[in-house]
Amino acid sequence: MHKKLYWVLMASLVTQATLVAKDKTYTLGKVSTSGQKDKTDYSGHVNLGYSGITAPKSWQDEEVKKYTGSRTVISNKQLTQTANQSIEEVLQNVPGMQVRNTTGVGAMPSIQIRGFGAGGSGHSDATLMLVNGIPVYMAPYSHIELDIFPVTFQAVDRIDVIKGGGSVQYGPNTYGGIVNIITKPIPKHWESQVAERVTYWAKARNAGFASPPSNTGDSSFLKSLSNNMLYNTYVRSGGMINKHFGVQAQANWVNGQGFRDNSPTNIQNYWLDGVYDINEKNGIKAYYQYYKFNIAQPGSLSSQNYQQNRFMNQRPFNAKGGRSQRFGIVYENHFGDLDKIGGTFSFTYYGQFMTRDFQVSSSYNSANMVECFSTESCTAQGLAGYNLAMPYYATNYRGWAEVENPVRSINNAFEPKVNLVVKSGKIKQTFIMGLRFMTTTFLQRQYMNTNECATQTSGEGKDFLCAGANVMSGWQPHIKHGLYHNWNDWHNNYTAIYLSDRIETSNGRFFVVPGLRYALVQYNNENASNWVSIPENDLKKIKHMNNWMPSANIGFIPVQGDHTVLTYFNFQRSYVPPQLDVLSYGGAEYFTQHFDEVEAGTRYTYKENFSFNADYFRIWARDFATGQYSVYTSGPMKGNVRPVDGYSQGVELEMYYRPVKGLQFHAAFNYIDTRVTSHSPLTDLNGDVLPGTSYNKHFPFVSPYQFIFDARYTYAKTTFGLSSYFYSRAYSGISNSTAGGYYGTQYYSGGNNFESVNNSGYQCAEWCMTQHEGLLPWYWVWNIEISQIFWESGRHKIVGSLQVNNIFNMKYFFTGIGSSPAGLQSAPGRSVTVYLSYQF
C-alpha cells in the first residue's frame, strides 16, 4: 500500500514542474483553499470544516474571540516555533488538558481533560478526538480509546481545542471537550517540501556510561555507549492545478528509538487530499490516509529498577502496533442570500478500517521484585500470606505467558447537514440541523503462548521453575473462565439527529443558542453464546439505547470595538455508551455513563494585541466507569469495574499578549477539584478492600494545579521560542494515600491475587497485580528553540531549527497510566532535536 502512495507522491512532484504559478486564489464556494476562514462563518457555533479550510487559525480569529466557551487554538507558529517535540508536547499548552507523555514519540498519547480520562487504559477516553473534523477513535461510540492515533507531528498545521457546548453537533463523549487536529491544507499555488527532524535522547544519569546487554537488547555494550536517536522524515507536494482542481500528497516516516532502552519505533503516515471546485456554489473535497505504527511499550519499572536506570526496559515483549485506512468525501453547496435567507448544505461520507494488536506478558500487572518459594521466605521479604512469588521480569517458570490482543474495527458513516441563516428585522437566526448514521463492525480476539517447560524436581522452585529452557505452547485461543474463547464479533449501528438555533439580537451583541441531539445506539454480538451467564435484563439494556442531549449557549457583548468584552454561559449533556473493551471480556458495563456540564466565563480582547479569558466549569458524572478506579469484590459482578458518581470543577485562566510586532506571550493557569460522591466500598483494582468509603475522594492521576507559559520573538529571520508546563502532585490511587515518600510504595495483598495461579492458595506469579500508593511527583518542564530562515527566494525557502526539550532534565514518573497499571513509568529526559526543511 505504501509503495502505491509513494508513486503518487513522486508523480505529484513531477507534475509541479509542469505547472505555472498563478496569482489568483481559487475558492471552493465561499471557502478559500489557501486556508482562509469562510466569511459566512457563524460565530458561536463550532466550525470544524474538513482539511482545516474553515477552522480558525489562531486566537486572533473573530470566531475564537466570540466563542461562548473556553477555546484554545494552537497556531502553526506556536506549533513549530516554541520547541514542541510531538503532538503530546503541543497539547501541554492547553489549560485543563493534562498529557502524560510516556513514549516521547507521539504515537500513543495519554490525554485527560478537566479531570477525566486519566485512569483506565489511559488511551484518551474523555474527549472527542477529531482529525479535520472527522472522529478517529477505533469505534467512535462503543470503543472510545485511541488504540491508534493516526496523525504525525509534521503533517499537522494547527490544533483547535474546544471545551463546553459541543455535544449537539459532535457528541457523544464531548463532556471533556473536543480536540480537532488540522492537517496541512492544499495550498493555492503548487509547492513542495522536504524536511528532516533528528532527535537525540539523553541517557539516564544514574545508569553510568555503559549498560549490560540485558538492559539494551543488544549483543554487546556498544549500543549503550551511544544515545538513542529518532528520525522524522516528511515530504509533501501539492496545490491547485487550475481554477477547479487541486491535490496534495503527504508522507511522514518516523523511525529509530524512543527515549527508553531497547524501544524501536516505526511509524508511517501517507495522506492524499483532493478538491474539485465545480463552480461558485458547489464543491467536493476528498481524502485518503494510510497509517501504520509499531512501537515498543517498555511500561513501568519497580522503584528499585527505576532508581538504577529509569530508562531501562524490563518488559521487552510488550509492544503495540496497528494500521489504519481512513477515507472520505464531502460535497458542499452554498445557496440563497445570507443577508436574507441562505446557507450551506453538506453531505459527508467517511470510512475507517483499523486493526491493532497490543502484546503484553502475563506479568503486565506486576512490578514485584521478590522471589520466594515458601511461606517463611515470602513473609520475611514482606509478602505475608504468600507461598510463592516471582519478579516481574522473570520468564523462566511454568505458567508464564505471552498474550496477544488483536482487534479490528470497520466504520462507515454518512452525515447530511444544513446551516441555514434567516434574517428578519433586528433578529438573525442560524439553524444547524443534521443527521449521522454509522455502522461499526468490531472483531476482538485473544491468544496466549504459555510456558509449558519441564519443571525442577527438587530444591527451591520445585514443580515451578523451569529445569531448562522455556518451552512455549504456541499461540492458542484464550479460554475465558474455562468456558469459551475470549472472542467477540460485534455489529453495531448508531443514529443521531441534531438541531440548534442561534438567535441574535441587538446587532449580534446578545445571542442564545438552544440545541438538542437524539442518539439511538444498537449493539449486536454474534458470539453471545460464548459469554458467561448474563441476566437477560442486562443484555436487553444494550440492545436498544437512546439518549437525549440538550445544550444551551448564552452570550452577551456589553462592550464592542477595539476593546471587546464577551460574557457567556453554556450547558451541555453528554454520554458514553457501554464500552466494548469491558463488554467483550464478559464484564458488566451494561449501563450508559452520563455527564452534565456547565461553564461560565468572560473574555476580554483588545484589537489583535491582547486576549484574556476567565472560565469556571463544573461537570457532574453519573455511573462513571472508564476511569476504572474501583471493582466489585463480591457477588456476580466480582472483579468487574464498579462505576462511581462524582464531579469535576475548576477555574481556567488564559492570556495572549503581543506588546510589539514579532513578540508574543501566552500564559495559562488551571485549578481542578475532582471528587467522588458515591458512598461505595473503597477498593483498589486488585479487589483489596481499603478503609473507609470512596465518598469525597479525589480522582487519581489529576494534578490540581497546572501552569503554562510560552513565548516567541522574531527578529529579522530568526525566531527564539520558549515553552514550559508545570504539574502539581497528584494521587496515584483512589485511596488518596500519601504513603512512601517520593517513590510511593507498592504492595501485594489479598483480593484477586489469591485466586490468580491455578486456584492453589496464596501463590503469586505471572498474573498477580501489585498496587501503588503515594503521590505522583510535581514537575516543571522547560523547552527552548531557535529557528532560522537560512535562504528565501520566491517560493524557495530553507528553514532550520535547534531545540532542547526538558532542558533542566527534570526527572519524574507516572504510575497506573497506559501500558502498566503498577510500578513507576518514566517520563522523557532531556533531548536535542535538529530540524531542516526545504520548501520549493
Secondary structure, DSSP 8 states (H G I E B T S, - for coil): -HHHHHHHHHHHHHHHHH----S---EETTEETTS---TT--TTS----GGGSSS--STTSHHHHT-SSEEEEE-HHHHHHS---SHHHHHTTSTTEEE--SSSSSSS--EEETTBSSSTT-S--SSEEEETTEE-SSBTTTB-S-SS----GGGEEEEEEEESS-HHHH-SS-SS-EEEEEE----SS-EEEEEEEEEEE---GGG-S---HHHHSSSSSGGGGS--EEEEEEEEEEEESSSSEEEEEEEEEEEEE-SSTT-EEEEEEEEEEEEEE-SSSEEEEEEEEEEEEEEE----B-HHHHHH-TT--S-TT-EEEEEEEEEEEEEEEEEE-TTSEEEEEEEEEEEEEEEEEEEEETTTT------BSSHHHHHHTT-TT-SEE--TT---BTT-EEEEEEEEEEEEEEEEEEEEEEEETTEEEEEEEEEEEEEEEEEE--EEEEB---B-SSSTTTTTBBSSS--B---EE-EETTTEES-EEEEEEEEEEEEEEEEEETTTTEEEEEEEEEEEEE--BTTGGGS----HHHHHHHHEEEEEEEEEEEEEEEE-SSEEEEEEEEEEEEEE---HHHHTTT----S-EEEEEEEEEEEEEETTTEEEEEEEEEEEEEEE-TT---B--SSTTTTSB--EEEEEEEEEEEEEE-SSTTEEEEEEEEEEEEEE----EEE-TT--EEEEESTT---TT--SEEEEEEEEEEETTEEEEEEEEEE--EESSTT---TTGGG-EEE--SGGGGGSSTT-SSEESTT---EEESEE--EEEEEEEEEEEEEEETTEEEEEEEEEESTT----EE-SSTT-SSSBEE----EEEEEEEEE-
